[in-house]
Amino acid sequence: MSARIIRCLWLVWDQIRAQRNAQVVDAIRSSLASCGPETLIHPSVVVVAPENVRIGEHVLVGPGGWISAVNTSINNIGGHVMMAPQVALVAGNHNTSVVGRFMDEVDEKRPEDDQPIVIEDDVWLGMRAIVLKGVTIGRGSVVSAGSVVTHDVAPYSVVAGVPARLVRVRFDREQVESHERVLYSQVITMTTNPDRPPVGDTP
């Protein structure tokens, strides 16, 4: 088989693959509760219970992403959020409290087992970061690669580790105020003090 024929076959296959990927992404987008403009979702992303997920504008959901929202109210991903490859948002849990039954046979849920996740605007979730049920990631925050987030993260925080802990804040107070005015025409109330070094767990 000549190189020209091989190249032609490759181009045809590449076009078919691109069309299929576009169809998969369209199906994901249409299944969500809502999805903003200029949001890019990789075709390998899996969304469980997509009717419970809202995604804002200018969001990137990278390859291998996993969003599970079974048995929860709406899970919100804000605008300008970057989700690196293999990031997982897991809004549910198994009921492990039943005596005398295998865990996979327990259908009953407790209120604390399934809780929605909120990712606010301008958040970067690093590769293979995991965000668990009930967590809110405050806007402007960074979650380092491989972190497991079990508690809320205050705005403009940088967290890392298992479980994720506060490493530092992105801006000092004056920078936060300037940043907020430019992007949102208002200033949020910081729950962490950017003028003091971080200690302990995430707020």
Contact map, one row per residue, 1 for C-alpha under 8 A:
11101100000000000000000000000000000000000000000000000000000000000000000000000000000000000000000000000000000000000000000000000000000000000000000000000000000000000000000000000000000000000000000000000000000
11111100000000000000000000000000000000000000000000000000000000000000000000000000000000000000000000000000000000000000000000000000000000000000000000000000000000000000000000000000000000000000000000000000000
11111110000000000000000000000000000000000000000000000000000000000000000000000000000000000000000000000000000000000000000000000000000000000000000000000000000000000000000000000000000000000000000000000000000
01111111000000000000000000000000000000000000000000000000000000000000000000000000000000000000000000000000000000000000000000000000000000000000000000000000000000000000000000000000000000000000000000000000000
11111111100000000000000000000000000000000000000000000000000000000000000000000000000000000000000000000000000000000000000000000000000000000000000000000000000000000000000000000000000000000000000000000000000
11111111110000000000000000000000000000000000000000000000000000000000000000000000000000000000000000000000000000000000000000000000000000000000000000000000000000000000000000000000000000000000000000000000000
00111111111000000000000000000000000000000000000000000000000000000000000000000000000000000000000000000000000000000000000000000000000000000000000000000000000000000000000000000000000000000000000000000000000
00011111111100000000000000000000000000000000000000000000000000000000000000000000000000000000000000000000000000000000000000000000000000000000000000000000000000000000000000000000000000000000000000000000000
00001111111110000000000000000000000000000000000000000000000000000000000000000000000000000000000000000000000000000000000000000000000000000000000000000000000000000000000000000000000000000000000000000000000
00000111111111000000000000000000000000000000000000000000000000000000000000000000000000000000000000000000000000000000000000000000000000000000000000000000000000000000000000000000000000000000000000000000000
00000011111111100000000000000000000000000000000000000000000000000000000000000000000000000000000000000000000000000000000000000000000000000000000000000000000000000000000000000000000000000000000000000000000
00000001111111110000000000000000000000000000000000000000000000000000000000000000000000000000000000000000000000000000000000000000000000000000000000000000000000000000000000000000000000000000000000000000000
00000000111111111000000000000000000000000000000000000000000000000000000000000000000000000000000000000000000000000000000000000000000000000000000000000000000000000000000000000000000000000000000000000000000
00000000011111111100000000000000000000000000000000000000000000000000000000000000000000000000000000000000000000000000000000000000000000000000000000000000000000000000000000000000000000000000000000000000000
00000000001111111110000000000000000000000000000000000000000000000000000000000000000000000000000000000000000000000000000000000000000000000000000000000000000000000000000000000000000000000000000000000000000
00000000000111111111000000000000000000000000000000000000000000000000000000000000000000000000000000000000000000000000000000000000000000000000000000000000000000000000000000000000000000000000000000000000000
00000000000011111111100000000000000000000000000000000000000000000000000000000000000000000000000000000000000000000000000000000000000000000000000000000000000000000000000000000000000000000000000000000000000
00000000000001111111110000000000000000000000000000000000000000000000000000000000000000000000000000000000000000000000000000000000000000000000000000000000000000000000000000000000000000000000000000000000000
00000000000000111111111000000000000000000000000000000000000000000000000000000000000000000000000000000000000000000000000000000000000000000000000000000000000000000000000000000000000000000000000000000000000
00000000000000011111111100000000000000000000000000000000000000000000000000000000000000000000000000000000000000000000000000000000000000000000000000000000000000000000000000000000000000000000000000000000000
00000000000000001111111110000000000000000010000000000000000000000000000000000000000000000000000000000000000000000000000000000000000000000000000000000000000000000000000000000000000000000000000000000000000
00000000000000000111111111000000000000000010000000000000000000000000000000000000000000000000000000000000000000000000000000000000000000000000000000000000000000000000000000000000000000000000000000000000000
00000000000000000011111111100000000000000000000000000000000000000000000000000000000000000000000000000000000000000000000000000000000000000000000000000000000000000000000000000000000000000000000000000000000
00000000000000000001111111110000000000000010000000000000000000000000000000000000000000000000000000000000000000000000000000000000000000000000000000000000000000000000000000000000000000000000000000000000000
00000000000000000000111111111000000000001110000000000000000000000000000000000000000000000000000000000000000000000000000000000000000000000000000000000000000000000000000000000000000000000000000000000000000
00000000000000000000011111111100000000000000000000000000000000000000000000000000000000000000000000000000000000000000000000000000000000000000000000000000000000000000000000000000000000000000000000000000000
00000000000000000000001111111110000000000000000000000000000000000000000000000000000000000000000000000000000000000000000000000000000000000000000000000000000000000000000000000000000000000000000000000000000
00000000000000000000000111111111000000000000001001000000000000000000000000000000000000000000000000000000000000000000000000000000000000000000000000000000000000000000000000000000000000000000000000000000000
00000000000000000000000011111111011000000000000000000000000000000000000000000000000000000000000000000000000000000000000000000000000000000000000000000000000000000000000000000000000000000000000000000000000
00000000000000000000000001111111011000000000000000000000000000000000000000000000000000000000000000000000000000000000000000000000000000000000000000000000000000000000000000000000000000000000000000000000000
00000000000000000000000000111111100000000000000001100000000000000000000000000000000000000000000000000000000000000000000000000000000000000000000000000000000000000000000000000000000000000000000000000000000
00000000000000000000000000011111111000000000000001111110000000000000000000000000000000000000000000000000000000000000000000000000000000000000000000000000000000000000000000000000000000000000000000000000000
00000000000000000000000000000011111000000000000001111100000000000000000000000000000000000000000000000000000000000000000000000000000000000000000000000000000000000000000000000000000000000000000000000000000
00000000000000000000000000001101111100000000000000001111000000000000000000000000000000000000000000000000000000000000000000000000000000000000000000000000000000000000000000000000000000000000000000000000000
00000000000000000000000000001101111110100000000000000111100000000000000000000000000000000000000000000000000000000000000000000000000000000000000000000000000000000000000000000000000000000000000000000000000
00000000000000000000000000000000011111100000000000000011110000000000000000000000000000000000000000000000000000000000000000000000000000000000000000000000000000000000000000000000000000000000000000000000000
00000000000000000000000000000000001111100000000000000001110000000000000000000000000000000000000000000000000000000000000000000000000000000000000000000000000000000000000000000000000000000000000000000000000
00000000000000000000000000000000000111110000000000000000111000000000000000000000000000000000000000000000000000000000000000000000000000000000000000000000000000000000000000000000000000000000000000000000000
00000000000000000000000000000000001111111000000000000001111100000000000000000000000000000000000000000000000000000000000000000000000000000000000000000000000000000000000000000000000000000000000000000000000
00000000000000000000000000000000000001111100000000000000011110000000000000000000000000000000000000000000000000000000000000000000000000000000000000000000000000000000000000000000000000000000000000000000000
00000000000000000000000010000000000000111110100000000000001111000000000000000000000000000000000000000000000000000000000000000000000000000000000000000000000000000000000000000000000000000000000000000000000
00000000000000000000000010000000000000011111100000000000000011110000000000000000000000000000000000000000000000000000000000000000000000000000000000000000000000000000000000000000000000000000000000000000000
00000000000000000000110110000000000000001111100000000000000000100000000000000000000000000000000000000000000000000000000000000000000000000000000000000000000000000000000000000000000000000000000000000000000
00000000000000000000000000000000000000000111110000000000000000111000000000000000000000000000000000000000000000000000000000000000000000000000000000000000000000000000000000000000000000000000000000000000000
00000000000000000000000000000000000000001111111000000000000011111100000000000000000000000000000000000000000000000000000000000000000000000000000000000000000000000000000000000000000000000000000000000000000
00000000000000000000000000000000000000000001111100000000000000011110000000000000000000000000000000000000000000000000000000000000000000000000000000000000000000000000000000000000000000000000000000000000000
00000000000000000000000000010000000000000000111111000000000000000111100000000000000000000000000000000000000000000000000000000000000000000000000000000000000000000000000000000000000000000000000000000000000
00000000000000000000000000000000000000000000011111000000000000000111110000000000000000000000000000000000000000000000000000000000000000000000000000000000000000000000000000000000000000000000000000000000000
00000000000000000000000000000000000000000000001111111000000000000001110000000000000000000000000000000000000000000000000000000000000000000000000000000000000000000000000000000000000000000000000000000000000
00000000000000000000000000010011100000000000001111111000000000000000100000000000000000000000000000000000000000000000000000000000000000000000000000000000000000000000000000000000000000000000000000000000000
00000000000000000000000000000011100000000000000011111000000000000000000001000000000000000000000000000000000000000000000000000000000000000000000000000000000000000000000000000000000000000000000000000000000
00000000000000000000000000000001100000000000000011111100000000000000110111100000000000000000000000000000000000000000000000000000000000000000000000000000000000000000000000000000000000000000000000000000000
00000000000000000000000000000001110000000000000011111110000000000000100001111000000000000000000000000000000000000000000000000000000000000000000000000000000000000000000000000000000000000000000000000000000
00000000000000000000000000000001111000000000000000011111000000000000000001111000000000000000000000000000000000000000000000000000000000000000000000000000000000000000000000000000000000000000000000000000000
00000000000000000000000000000001011100000000000000001111101000000000000000011110000000000000000000000000000000000000000000000000000000000000000000000000000000000000000000000000000000000000000000000000000
00000000000000000000000000000000011110100000000000000111111000000000000000011111000000000000000000000000000000000000000000000000000000000000000000000000000000000000000000000000000000000000000000000000000
00000000000000000000000000000000001111100000000000000011111000000000000000000111000000000000000000000000000000000000000000000000000000000000000000000000000000000000000000000000000000000000000000000000000
00000000000000000000000000000000000111110000000000000001111100000000000000000011100000000000000000000000000000000000000000000000000000000000000000000000000000000000000000000000000000000000000000000000000
00000000000000000000000000000000000001111000000000000011111110000000000000000111111000000000000000000000000000000000000000000000000000000000000000000000000000000000000000000000000000000000000000000000000
00000000000000000000000000000000000000111000000000000000011111000000000000000001111100000000000000000000000000000000000000000000000000000000000000000000000000000000000000000000000000000000000000000000000
00000000000000000000000000000000000000011100100000000000001111101000000000000000011110000000000000000000000000000000000000000000000000000000000000000000000000000000000000000000000000000000000000000000000
00000000000000000000000000000000000000001100100000000000000111111000000000000000001111100000000000000000000000000000000000000000000000000000000000000000000000000000000000000000000000000000000000000000000
00000000000000000000000000000000000000000111100000000000000011111000000000000000000111000000000000000000000000000000000000000000000000000000000000000000000000000000000000000000000000000000000000000000000
00000000000000000000000000000000000000000101110000000000000001111100000000000000000011100000000000000000000000000000000000000000000000000000000000000000000000000000000000000000000000000000000000000000000
00000000000000000000000000000000000000000001110000000000000011111110000000000000001111110000000000000000000000000000000000000000000000000000000000000000000000000000000000000000000000000000000000000000000
00000000000000000000000000000000000000000000111100000000000000011111000000000000000001111100000000000000000000000000000000000000000000000000000000000000000000000000000000000000000000000000000000000000000
00000000000000000000000000000000000000000000011100000000000000001111100000000000000000011100000000000000000000000000000000000000000000000000000000000000000000000000000000000000000000000000000000000000000
00000000000000000000000000000000000000000000001110000000000000000111110000000000000000011111000000000000000000000000000000000000000000000000000000000000000000000000000000000000000000000000000000000000000
00000000000000000000000000000000000000000000001111011000000000000011111111100000000000000111000000000000000000000001000000000000000000000000000000000000000000000000000000000000000000000000000000000000000
00000000000000000000000000000000000000000000000110010000000000000001111100000000000000000011000000000000000000000100000000000000000000000000000000000000000000000000000000000000000000000000000000000000000
00000000000000000000000000000000000000000000000000000000000000000000111110000000000000000001000000000000000000000100000000000000000000000000000000000000000000000000000000000000000000000000000000000000000
00000000000000000000000000000000000000000000000000010000000000000000111111100000000000000011000000000000000000000111000000000000000000000000000000000000000000000000000000000000000000000000000000000000000
00000000000000000000000000000000000000000000000000010000000000000000101111100000000000000000000000000000000000000011000000000000000000000000000000000000000000000000000000000000000000000000000000000000000
00000000000000000000000000000000000000000000000000111100000000000000100111110000000000000000000000000000000000000001000000000000000000000000000000000000000000000000000000000000000000000000000000000000000
00000000000000000000000000000000000000000000000000011100000000000000100111111000000000000000000000000000000000000001110000000000000000000000000000000000000000000000000000000000000000000000000000000000000
00000000000000000000000000000000000000000000000000001111000000000000000001111100000000000000000000000000000000000000111100000000000000000000000000000000000000000000000000000000000000000000000000000000000
00000000000000000000000000000000000000000000000000001111000000000000000000111110100000000000000000000000000000000000011110000000000000000000000000000000000000000000000000000000000000000000000000000000000
00000000000000000000000000000000000000000000000000000011101000000000000000011111100000000000000000000000000000000000011111000000000000000000000000000000000000000000000000000000000000000000000000000000000
00000000000000000000000000000000000000000000000000000011111000000000000000001111100000000000000000000000000000000000000111000000000000000000000000000000000000000000000000000000000000000000000000000000000
00000000000000000000000000000000000000000000000000000001111100000000000000000111110000000000000000000000000000000000000011100000000000000000000000000000000000000000000000000000000000000000000000000000000
00000000000000000000000000000000000000000000000000000000011100000000000000001111111000000000000000000000000000000000001111111000000000000000000000000000000000000000000000000000000000000000000000000000000
00000000000000000000000000000000000000000000000000000000001110000000000000000001111100000000000000000000000000000000000001111000000000000000000000000000000000000000000000000000000000000000000000000000000
00000000000000000000000000000000000000000000000000000000001111001000000000000000111110100000000000000000000000000000000000011110000000000000000000000000000000000000000000000000000000000000000000000000000
00000000000000000000000000000000000000000000000000000000000111101000000000000000011111100000000000000000000000000000000000011111000000000000000000000000000000000000000000000000000000000000000000000000000
00000000000000000000000000000000000000000000000000000000000011111000000000000000001111100000000000000000000000000000000000000111000000000000000000000000000000000000000000000000000000000000000000000000000
00000000000000000000000000000000000000000000000000000000000001111100000000000000000111110000000000000000000000000000000000000011100000000000000000000000000000000000000000000000000000000000000000000000000
00000000000000000000000000000000000000000000000000000000000001011100000000000000001111111000000000000000000000000000000000001111110000000000000000000000000000000000000000000000000000000000000000000000000
00000000000000000000000000000000000000000000000000000000000000001111000000000000000001111100000000000000000000000000000000000001111000000000000000000000000000000000000000000000000000000000000000000000000
00000000000000000000000000000000000000000000000000000000000000000111000000000000000000111110000000000000000000000000100000000000011110000000000000000000000000000000000000000000000000000000000000000000000
00000000000000000000000000000000000000000000000000000000000000000111100000000000000000011111100000000000000000000000100000000000011110000000000000000000000000000000000000000000000000000000000000000000000
00000000000000000000000000000000000000000000000000000000000000000001110100000000000000001111100000000000000000000111100000000000000111000000000000000000000000000000000000000000000000000000000000000000000
00000000000000000000000000000000000000000000000000000000000000000001111100000000000000000111110000000000000000001110000000000000000110000000000000000000000000000000000000000000000000000000000000000000000
00000000000000000000000000000000000000000000000000000000000000000000000000000000000000000111111000000000000000001100000000000000000010000000000000000000000000000000000000000000000000000000000000000000000
00000000000000000000000000000000000000000000000000000000000000000000000000000000000000000001111100000010000010001000000000000000000000000000000000000000000000000000000000000000000000000000000000000000000
00000000000000000000000000000000000000000000000000000000000000000000000000000000000000000000111111000010011111001000000000000000000000000000000000000000000000000000000000000000000000000000000000000000000
00000000000000000000000000000000000000000000000000000000000000000000000000000000000000000000011111000010000000000000000000000000000000000000000000000000000000000000000000000000000000000000000000000000000
00000000000000000000000000000000000000000000000000000000000000000000000000000000000000000000001111100000000000000000000000000000000000000000000000000000000000000000000000000000000000000000000000000000000
00000000000000000000000000000000000000000000000000000000000000000000000000000000000000000000001111111010010000000000000000000000000000000000000000000000000000000000000000000000000000000000000000000000000
00000000000000000000000000000000000000000000000000000000000000000000000000000000000000000000000011111000000000000000000000000000000000000000000000000000000000000000000000000000000000000000000000000000000
00000000000000000000000000000000000000000000000000000000000000000000000000000000000000000000000001111100000000000000000000000000000000000000000000000000000000000000000000000000000000000000000000000000000
00000000000000000000000000000000000000000000000000000000000000000000000000000000000000000000000001111110110000000000000000000000000000000000000000000000000000000000000000000000000000000000000000000000000
00000000000000000000000000000000000000000000000000000000000000000000000000000000000000000000000000011111110000000000000000000000000000000000000000000000000000000000000000000000000000000000000000000000000
00000000000000000000000000000000000000000000000000000000000000000000000000000000000000000000011101001111110000000000000000000000000000000000000000000000000000000000000000000000000000000000000000000000000
00000000000000000000000000000000000000000000000000000000000000000000000000000000000000000000000000000111111000000000000000000000000000000000000000000000000000000000000000000000000000000000000000000000000
00000000000000000000000000000000000000000000000000000000000000000000000000000000000000000000000000001111111000000000000000000000000000000000000000000000000000000000000000000000000000000000000000000000000
00000000000000000000000000000000000000000000000000000000000000000000000000000000000000000000001001001111111100000000000000000000000000000000000000000000000000000000000000000000000000000000000000000000000
00000000000000000000000000000000000000000000000000000000000000000000000000000000000000000000001000000001111110000000000000000000000000000000000000000000000000000000000000000000000000000000000000000000000
00000000000000000000000000000000000000000000000000000000000000000000000000000000000000000000001000000000011111000000000000000000000000000000000000000000000000000000000000000000000000000000000000000000000
00000000000000000000000000000000000000000000000000000000000000000000000000000000000000000000011000000000001111101100000000000000000000000000000000000000000000000000000000000000000000000000000000000000000
00000000000000000000000000000000000000000000000000000000000000000000000000000000000000000000001000000000000111111100000000000000000000000000000000000000000000000000000000000000000000000000000000000000000
00000000000000000000000000000000000000000000000000000000000000000000000000000000000000000000000000000000000011111110000000000000000000000000000000000000000000000000000000000000000000000000000000000000000
00000000000000000000000000000000000000000000000000000000000000000000000000000000000000000000000000000000000001111110000000000000000000000000000000000000000000000000000000000000000000000000000000000000000
00000000000000000000000000000000000000000000000000000000000000000000000000000000000000000001111000000000000011111110000000000000000010000000000000000000000000000000000000000000000000000000000000000000000
00000000000000000000000000000000000000000000000000000000000000000000011100000000000000000011100000000000000011111111000000000000000011000000000000000000000000000000000000000000000000000000000000000000000
00000000000000000000000000000000000000000000000000000000000000000000000110000000000000000011000000000000000000111111100000000000000011000000000000000000000000000000000000000000000000000000000000000000000
00000000000000000000000000000000000000000000000000000000000000000000100111100000000000000010000000000000000000000111110000000000000011100000000000000000000000000000000000000000000000000000000000000000000
00000000000000000000000000000000000000000000000000000000000000000000000000110000000000001110000000000000000000000011111000000000001111110000000000000000000000000000000000000000000000000000000000000000000
00000000000000000000000000000000000000000000000000000000000000000000000000111100000000000000000000000000000000000001111100000000000001111000000000000000000000000000000000000000000000000000000000000000000
00000000000000000000000000000000000000000000000000000000000000000000000000011100100000000000000000000000000000000000111110100000000000011110000000000000000000000000000000000000000000000000000000000000000
00000000000000000000000000000000000000000000000000000000000000000000000000011110100000000000000000000000000000000000011111100000000000011111000000000000000000000000000000000000000000000000000000000000000
00000000000000000000000000000000000000000000000000000000000000000000000000001111100000000000000000000000000000000000001111100000000000000111000000000000000000000000000000000000000000000000000000000000000
00000000000000000000000000000000000000000000000000000000000000000000000000000111110000000000000000000000000000000000000111110000000000000011100000000000000000000000000000000000000000000000000000000000000
00000000000000000000000000000000000000000000000000000000000000000000000000000001110000000000000000000000000000000000001111111000000000001111111000000000000000000000000000000000000000000000000000000000000
00000000000000000000000000000000000000000000000000000000000000000000000000000000111100000000000000000000000000000000000001111100000000000001111000000000000000000000000000000000000000000000000000000000000
00000000000000000000000000000000000000000000000000000000000000000000000000000000111100100000000000000000000000000000000000111110100000000000011110000000000000000000000000000000000000000000000000000000000
00000000000000000000000000000000000000000000000000000000000000000000000000000000001110100000000000000000000000000000000000011111100000000000011111000000000000000000000000000000000000000000000000000000000
00000000000000000000000000000000000000000000000000000000000000000000000000000000001111100000000000000000000000000000000000001111100000000000000111000000000000000000000000000000000000000000000000000000000
00000000000000000000000000000000000000000000000000000000000000000000000000000000000111110000000000000000000000000000000000000111110000000000000011100000000000000000000000000000000000000000000000000000000
00000000000000000000000000000000000000000000000000000000000000000000000000000000000001110000000000000000000000000000000000001111111000000000001111111000000000000000000000000000000000000000000000000000000
00000000000000000000000000000000000000000000000000000000000000000000000000000000000000111100000000000000000000000000000000000001111100000000000001111000000000000000000000000000000000000000000000000000000
00000000000000000000000000000000000000000000000000000000000000000000000000000000000000011100000000000000000000000000100000000000111110100000000000011100000000000000000000000000000000000000000000000000000
00000000000000000000000000000000000000000000000000000000000000000000000000000000000000001111000000000000000000000000100000000000011111100000000000011100000000000000000000000000000000000000000000000000000
00000000000000000000000000000000000000000000000000000000000000000000000000000000000000001111100000000000000000001111100000000000001111100000000000000100000000000000000000000000000000000000000000000000000
00000000000000000000000000000000000000000000000000000000000000000000000000000000000000000010000000000000000000000111110000000000000111110000000000000010000000000000000000000000000000000000000000000000000
00000000000000000000000000000000000000000000000000000000000000000000000000000000000000000000000000000000000000000001110000000000001111111000000000001111100000000000000000000000000000000000000000000000000
00000000000000000000000000000000000000000000000000000000000000000000000000000000000000000000000000000000000000000000111100000000000001111100000000000011100000000000000000000000000000000000000000000000000
00000000000000000000000000000000000000000000000000000000000000000000000000000000000000000000000000000000000000000000011100100000000000111110100000000001111000000000000000000000000000000000000000000000000
00000000000000000000000000000000000000000000000000000000000000000000000000000000000000000000000000000000000000000000001110100000000000011111100000000001111110000000000000000000000000000000000000000000000
00000000000000000000000000000000000000000000000000000000000000000000000000000000000000000000000000000000000000000000001111100000000000001111100000000000011100000000000000000000000000000000000000000000000
00000000000000000000000000000000000000000000000000000000000000000000000000000000000000000000000000000000000000000000000111110000000000000111110000000000001110000000000000000000000000000000000000000000000
00000000000000000000000000000000000000000000000000000000000000000000000000000000000000000000000000000000000000000000000001110000000000001111111000000000111111000000000001000000000000000000000000000000000
00000000000000000000000000000000000000000000000000000000000000000000000000000000000000000000000000000000000000000000000000111100000000000001111100000000000111100000000000000000000000000000000000000000000
00000000000000000000000000000000000000000000000000000000000000000000000000000000000000000000000000000000000000000000000000111100100000000000111110100000000001110000000000000000000000000000000000000000000
00000000000000000000000000000000000000000000000000000000000000000000000000000000000000000000000000000000000000000000000000001110100000000000011111100000000001111000000000000000000000000000000000000000000
00000000000000000000000000000000000000000000000000000000000000000000000000000000000000000000000000000000000000000000000000001111100000000000001111100000000000010000000000000000000000000000000000000000000
00000000000000000000000000000000000000000000000000000000000000000000000000000000000000000000000000000000000000000000000000000111110000000000000111110000000000011100000000000000000000000000000000000000000
00000000000000000000000000000000000000000000000000000000000000000000000000000000000000000000000000000000000000000000000000000001110000000000001111111000000000111111000000000000000000000000000000000000000
00000000000000000000000000000000000000000000000000000000000000000000000000000000000000000000000000000000000000000000000000000000111100000000000001111100000000011111000000000000000000000000000000000000000
00000000000000000000000000000000000000000000000000000000000000000000000000000000000000000000000000000000000000000000000000000000111100100000000000111111000000000111000000000000000000000000000000000000000
00000000000000000000000000000000000000000000000000000000000000000000000000000000000000000000000000000000000000000000000000000000001110100000000000011111000000000011000000000000000000000000000000000000000
00000000000000000000000000000000000000000000000000000000000000000000000000000000000000000000000000000000000000000000000000000000000001110000000000001111100000000000000000000000000000000000000000000000011
00000000000000000000000000000000000000000000000000000000000000000000000000000000000000000000000000000000000000000000000000000000000000111100000000001111110000000000000000000000000000000000000000000000011
00000000000000000000000000000000000000000000000000000000000000000000000000000000000000000000000000000000000000000000000000000000000000111100100000000011111010100000000000000000000000000000000000000000011
00000000000000000000000000000000000000000000000000000000000000000000000000000000000000000000000000000000000000000000000000000000000000001110100000000001111110000000000000000000000000000000011100000000011
00000000000000000000000000000000000000000000000000000000000000000000000000000000000000000000000000000000000000000000000000000000000000001111100000000000111110000000000000000000000000000000011100000000000
00000000000000000000000000000000000000000000000000000000000000000000000000000000000000000000000000000000000000000000000000000000000000000111110000000000011111000000000011100000000000000000000000000000000
00000000000000000000000000000000000000000000000000000000000000000000000000000000000000000000000000000000000000000000000000000000000000000101110000000000111111100000011111000000000000000000000000000000000
00000000000000000000000000000000000000000000000000000000000000000000000000000000000000000000000000000000000000000000000000000000000000000000111100000000000111110000011111000000000000000000000000000000000
00000000000000000000000000000000000000000000000000000000000000000000000000000000000000000000000000000000000000000000000000000000000000000000011100100000100011111001111100000000000000000000000000000000010
00000000000000000000000000000000000000000000000000000000000000000000000000000000000000000000000000000000000000000000000000000000000000000000001111110000000001111111111000000000000000000000000000000000000
00000000000000000000000000000000000000000000000000000000000000000000000000000000000000000000000000000000000000000000000000000000000000000000000101110000000000111111100000000000000000000000000000000000000
00000000000000000000000000000000000000000000000000000000000000000000000000000000000000000000000000000000000000000000000000000000000000000000000001111000000000011111100000000000000000000000000000000000000
00000000000000000000000000000000000000000000000000000000000000000000000000000000000000000000000000000000000000000000000000000000000000000000000000111100000000011111100000000000000000000000000000000000000
00000000000000000000000000000000000000000000000000000000000000000000000000000000000000000000000000000000000000000000000000000000000000000000000000111100000000111111110000000000000000000000000000000000110
00000000000000000000000000000000000000000000000000000000000000000000000000000000000000000000000000000000000000000000000000000000000000000000000000000000000000111111111000000000000000000000000000000001110
00000000000000000000000000000000000000000000000000000000000000000000000000000000000000000000000000000000000000000000000000000000000000000000000000000000000011110001111110000000000000000000000000000111111
00000000000000000000000000000000000000000000000000000000000000000000000000000000000000000000000000000000000000000000000000000000000000000000000000000000000011110000111110000000000000000000000000000110000
00000000000000000000000000000000000000000000000000000000000000000000000000000000000000000000000000000000000000000000000000000000000000000000000000000000000011100000011111000000000000000000000000001100000
00000000000000000000000000000000000000000000000000000000000000000000000000000000000000000000000000000000000000000000000000000000000000000000000000000000000111000000011111110000000000000000000001000100000
00000000000000000000000000000000000000000000000000000000000000000000000000000000000000000000000000000000000000000000000000000000000000000000100000000000000111000000000111110000000000000000000001000000000
00000000000000000000000000000000000000000000000000000000000000000000000000000000000000000000000000000000000000000000000000000000000000000000000000000000000100000000000011111111000000000000000001000000000
00000000000000000000000000000000000000000000000000000000000000000000000000000000000000000000000000000000000000000000000000000000000000000000000000000000000000000000000011111111000000000000000001100000000
00000000000000000000000000000000000000000000000000000000000000000000000000000000000000000000000000000000000000000000000000000000000000000000000000000000000000000000000000111111100000000000000011100000000
00000000000000000000000000000000000000000000000000000000000000000000000000000000000000000000000000000000000000000000000000000000000000000000000000000000000000000000000000111111110000000000000000000000000
00000000000000000000000000000000000000000000000000000000000000000000000000000000000000000000000000000000000000000000000000000000000000000000000000000000000000000000000000111111111000000000000000000000000
00000000000000000000000000000000000000000000000000000000000000000000000000000000000000000000000000000000000000000000000000000000000000000000000000000000000000000000000000111111111100000010000000000000000
00000000000000000000000000000000000000000000000000000000000000000000000000000000000000000000000000000000000000000000000000000000000000000000000000000000000000000000000000001111111110000011000000000000000
00000000000000000000000000000000000000000000000000000000000000000000000000000000000000000000000000000000000000000000000000000000000000000000000000000000000000000000000000000111111111000000000000000000000
00000000000000000000000000000000000000000000000000000000000000000000000000000000000000000000000000000000000000000000000000000000000000000000000000000000000000000000000000000011111111100000000000000000000
00000000000000000000000000000000000000000000000000000000000000000000000000000000000000000000000000000000000000000000000000000000000000000000000000000000000000000000000000000001111111111111000000000000000
00000000000000000000000000000000000000000000000000000000000000000000000000000000000000000000000000000000000000000000000000000000000000000000000000000000000000000000000000000000111111111110000000000000000
00000000000000000000000000000000000000000000000000000000000000000000000000000000000000000000000000000000000000000000000000000000000000000000000000000000000000000000000000000000011111111000000000000000000
00000000000000000000000000000000000000000000000000000000000000000000000000000000000000000000000000000000000000000000000000000000000000000000000000000000000000000000000000000000001111111000000000000000000
00000000000000000000000000000000000000000000000000000000000000000000000000000000000000000000000000000000000000000000000000000000000000000000000000000000000000000000000000000000000111111110000000000000000
00000000000000000000000000000000000000000000000000000000000000000000000000000000000000000000000000000000000000000000000000000000000000000000000000000000000000000000000000000000000111111110000000000000000
00000000000000000000000000000000000000000000000000000000000000000000000000000000000000000000000000000000000000000000000000000000000000000000000000000000000000000000000000000000000110011111000000000000000
00000000000000000000000000000000000000000000000000000000000000000000000000000000000000000000000000000000000000000000000000000000000000000000000000000000000000000000000000000001100110011111100000000000000
00000000000000000000000000000000000000000000000000000000000000000000000000000000000000000000000000000000000000000000000000000000000000000000000000000000000000000000000000000000100100000111110000000000000
00000000000000000000000000000000000000000000000000000000000000000000000000000000000000000000000000000000000000000000000000000000000000000000000000000000000000000000000000000000000000000011111000000000000
00000000000000000000000000000000000000000000000000000000000000000000000000000000000000000000000000000000000000000000000000000000000000000000000000000000011000000000000000000000000000000001111110000000000
00000000000000000000000000000000000000000000000000000000000000000000000000000000000000000000000000000000000000000000000000000000000000000000000000000000011000000000000000000000000000000000111110000000001
00000000000000000000000000000000000000000000000000000000000000000000000000000000000000000000000000000000000000000000000000000000000000000000000000000000011000000000000000000000000000000000011111000000001
00000000000000000000000000000000000000000000000000000000000000000000000000000000000000000000000000000000000000000000000000000000000000000000000000000000000000000000000000001000000000000000011111110000000
00000000000000000000000000000000000000000000000000000000000000000000000000000000000000000000000000000000000000000000000000000000000000000000000000000000000000000000000011111000000000000000000111111000000
00000000000000000000000000000000000000000000000000000000000000000000000000000000000000000000000000000000000000000000000000000000000000000000000000000000000000000000000000011000000000000000000011111000000
00000000000000000000000000000000000000000000000000000000000000000000000000000000000000000000000000000000000000000000000000000000000000000000000000000000000000000000000000000000000000000000000011111100000
00000000000000000000000000000000000000000000000000000000000000000000000000000000000000000000000000000000000000000000000000000000000000000000000000000000000000000000000100000000000000000000000001111110000
00000000000000000000000000000000000000000000000000000000000000000000000000000000000000000000000000000000000000000000000000000000000000000000000000000000000000000000011110000000000000000000000000011111000
00000000000000000000000000000000000000000000000000000000000000000000000000000000000000000000000000000000000000000000000000000000000000000000000000000000000000000000011000000000000000000000000000001111100
00000000000000000000000000000000000000000000000000000000000000000000000000000000000000000000000000000000000000000000000000000000000000000000000000000000000000000000110000000000000000000000000000000111110
00000000000000000000000000000000000000000000000000000000000000000000000000000000000000000000000000000000000000000000000000000000000000000000000000000000000000000001110000000000000000000000000000000011111
00000000000000000000000000000000000000000000000000000000000000000000000000000000000000000000000000000000000000000000000000000000000000000000000000000011110000100001110000000000000000000000000000000001111
00000000000000000000000000000000000000000000000000000000000000000000000000000000000000000000000000000000000000000000000000000000000000000000000000000011110000000000010000000000000000000000001100000000111
